[in-house]
Amino acid sequence: MDAANQSEGTPFILLGLTTRPEQRAPLFVLFLVLYVAGILGNGLIVTAIRASPALHAPMYFLLAHLSFADLCFTSVTVPKMLANLLAHDRSISLVGCLTQMYFFFALGVTDSCLLAAMAYDRYVAIRHPLHYATRMSRTVCTALVGTAWLVSHVHSLLHILLMARLSFCASHQVPHFFCDHQPLLRLSCSDTRHIQLLIFTEGAAVVVSPFLLILASYGAIAIAIIRLPSASGRLRAVSTCGSHLAVVGLFYGTVIAVYFQPTSRYEAERGRVATVMYTVVTPMLNPVIYSLRNRDVQGALRALFTGRRISASDS
């Protein structure tokens, strides 16, 4: 049976986070709270940045795109997961499965590229402040964001075209809460070596390269922090960079642990836990770490709620 016939045949069954009925209601409440918090946090950041002239600097331009990508990223998987925690029918067609995978991969890589762009922005601001306006002009920022969205969709399309060619002639029960690479590759009776090779080459390029860029940027920032004359300034800088790196480490660490391993070594339970970290937890934390602790963003949010107009001179 080929992929075209499979799309009209037996659907996949998403087994979800648990198969124990007594755990479904608590998990539904927990992830509903996390999802709503993430949607509200990221939505408020996007709205505040668009509404406030004081937040039109390059850093906030990148933040707005990161928050929008995070908002969409969680919405690709979490609503379906929540519905399946309450529903008896947890099926999904091959077309629905591939569509979910396409947007999941595209938005995940967009997140990765935008995190790297934001790290580069901070590097330029701290290490080359006199050239910041030139190196991070609106044209440069637009090019960085446009490249992030373009690369992510090309990456996703390439993987989905290969996944669509697979045959699934064994079990159609997916031990996950959404359609993901590794669980589906385990179910396929086709030769998956070409897809795994793509993951370890092209996939590594779009995930590991931004991660290395982030580490290099923060390494250079750390050197600048050490040279700061003020102890309180060093402490504030270390606190800010430390929280950024903690979220980045959580995101990339779990992504690399899930995807960059042979399919034969993939463990469903560990994979589900790791996936929750970068699909639910980090998108919820990003607004807090990158935006809500920022005084300019806090002022814009207060103005948004009170209806007060805020100008660039207020920042």
N, C-alpha and C positions, 0 to 999 in steps of 0.2 A: 504494500500500500504506500503510495507516495504522498507528499505533503498536500497536493491539491485534493486528493481523495480524502485524506484525513480531515481536512477542514469541513467536509460534509458528513463525516462519520462520527466516531465516538469522541466526545469532548474530554478535556482534561478535568480532573477533580483536584482542586486545591485543598490539601489536608489542613492547612492553616498552622497556627502556632501550637495548637494542642488538639488532641483527639479525645480529651476527657471533658465531658459535658459540664461538670461542676466548675471547671476553670474558665469557661467561656464568658460568663457574665462579668466576673472581676476583670478579665483581660479587656473586655469591651469597654468598661468604664475607664480603665487605666489609659488605654490608647486613644479613647475619645478625648480625654482631658489633654493628653500630650498633643494630639492633632489640632485641637481647637487653640491651644496655647501657641503652637507653631504658626498656624494660619493668622491668628490675631497679631502676634509679634511681627512676623514678616510683612503682613498687610499694612500695619501701622507705619513701619519703617518706609515702605515704598510711598505711602500717601504723604508722610511728613516730608520726605525728601523732595517729592514733586511739588508740594505746596509752599515750601519755604525757600525764598531766594538766598537765605544764609547757608543753605546746604547744597549749593551748586558747584562745590569744589570737586576735583577729580575723585578724591576718596569716597565722597558720598554718591557720586555717579556710579562707581563700581559697587558700592554697598546696595544701592537700589536694585541693580541687576542681580546681585547675589540673593537678595531677599525675594525677588520675584522668582528666580530659579528654584530657590528652596520651597517656596509656596507651591509651585507646580510639581516639584519633585515628590513631595510627600503626598500630594493629591493623586498621583498616578497609582499608588499602591494601597495607602491606608484606608480610603473609603471602601474599597473592595474587601480588604481584610476585615473591617468592622462589620460589613454586611454579612460576610461568611461566618462570623462568630455567632450570629443570631439566626442564620438561615439553615435550612436542611439541604437545600440545593446549592452546592459549592462548585458547580461546573463552570467551565469557561471554554469557548471554542478555540481552535487553533488561530483563527484570525484575531480574536480578542486577545489571545495570549501573545501573539507576535506584536500586536499594536501596543500592548502594555509594555513589553520588553523594549520596543523602539523608543518610546518616550522616557522610560526609566534610564536606559543607557545614555540617551542624548542629554537629559537634564543632569544626570550624575557627572558626566564628563564636563558639562558646562560649569557646574559647581567647582570641579577640580581646577579648571582653567581660570575661573574668576578668583579663586583663593590665591592662585599664583600671581595674578595681576595685582591683587590688593597687597600682597607681600612686596612686590616690586615697587608699588606706589609708596609704601612706608620706607623702603630702602632709599629711594630717591629723595624723599622728604627729609630724612635724617642725615644721609651721607652727602647729598648734593643739594642743599636747600637753595642755593643761588641759581641753580639751573632747573629747579622744580617746575616752574611755570612753562618752560620750553619742553622739557622731557615728558611732562604729563599734561600736555595741552589737551583741549577737547578733541582734537583730531586724533591724537595718539590714543586717548581713552576709548574713543569710538572704534578705532581700529582693533584695540585689544578685545573689547566686548564682541565686536563683530566676528573676529577670528575665533573666539571661544564658542560662540553659537554655531558657526560654520563647521569647525572641526568636530564638534560634538555630534552634529547631525550626519556628517559624512561617516564618522566612526560607527554610529548606530545603524545607519542604512547598510553599511558593509556587513556588519554582524547579522542583521536580520535577514538579508538576502541569503546568507549561508545557512542560517537556522531554518529558513523556509524550505530548504531542499532536503531536510532530514526526514526519515521515516520513523514512525513510532508504532512498532508492532507488538510491544510487550504491554506492561501495565501503563495505565494512563493516570495513575494517582501521583500527584506531585507533592512531595513532602515539604511544602513551603507555603507561605501565605500570598505569594504572587509568582508569576512566571519569571524565572531567573535562569541564567545560563546553566549553571552546574547541575541542578536537579533535572532539567530537561535533557541535557547531554547524557545523564545516567540512564534515562528512559529510552533513548534512541537506539535502534538496532542498525543504524547506518554507521559508516566510518566517520568518526568525529575528529580524527587527528588534524585535519586541515583547520578546523575551528579552534582547537586547542593551540595550534601553532600560531594562529592569528592573535589569540589572547595574549600569548607570551611575547609577541613581537610588537604589532601595531597597538594592542591594548596596553602593553607596558609603556609604550612611547607617550600615550595620551594621559596616563595616570602617574607613572613614576617620574617622568620628566618634570611636570609641574611641582611634584613633591620635592624633588631635588632643588628646584629653583627657589621654593619657599625656604628650605633649610639654608641654602646659600645666602638668601636675602636676610634672614634672621641672624645668621652667623655674622654678617657684616654689621647689622644693627647692634648686636651684642658688643662688638668691639667699640662702636661709638658710645654705647651706654657706659662702658667701663671708663671711658675718658671724660665723662661728665663730671664737672667740678662739685656739683651739689649731691650730697648723700640722699636727700629726699627725692631729688630728680631721678637718681639711679633707681631708687626703690619703686617709684611710680612706673618708670619705664619697664623694670623687670616684672612688675605685677601685670602690666598690660600685655607685654610680649609673652609672658608665661601662660596667661589664659588663652591667647591666640594659639600658641603652639600646642596646648593641651587639646583644644578642639580639632586642630589640624591633625595631630597625632592619632586621635580617636577615629577621625574620618578615614585617613589614609591607611592606618594600621588595620582596621577591620576590612576595608576594601581589598587590600593586598592579601590578607589572610584568606578571604573567601575565593577570590578569582585566580590568584597566581599559585595554583597547585594543580596537580594532575586530577582529572575527574575521578579516577579510581580511588583517590585518597579523600574525596569530599565526604564529610559527615553531616547529615541533614540537620541534626539538632544543634550542633555548634554553628553551622551555617546560618540557621534562623536567628540565633542570638546575635551573631556578629552583624547580620543584615539589619536588625532592628537599630543597632547603634548608628549606622550611617543613613538609614532611611527615615528614622523618626527622631532620634535623640539629637544628632548634630544640627539638623535644620531648625530644631526648636531652640538650641543653645546659641546659634549664630546671631540672632538679633540681640541677645543679652550681651554676648562677648564683644561683638563688633560695633554695636550701635547704642543700645540702651544705657550703657555706662558712659556714653559721650555727652558732655554738657550741651553741646550745640544741638544734638538730637533730642535731648531731654527738653530743651527750650522750645524746639519746634513742635514737639508732641504736646507740651502745655498750651502753646498757641493754637494748636489744632483743636484741642478740646474746649478751650475757652473762647475760641472764635476771634482771638486777637491777631492782627496782621503783624508779621515779623519781617524785618528788612535785613539786608546783608550787613548793615552796620550794627545789628544787635548781636552778632556772633562774637 
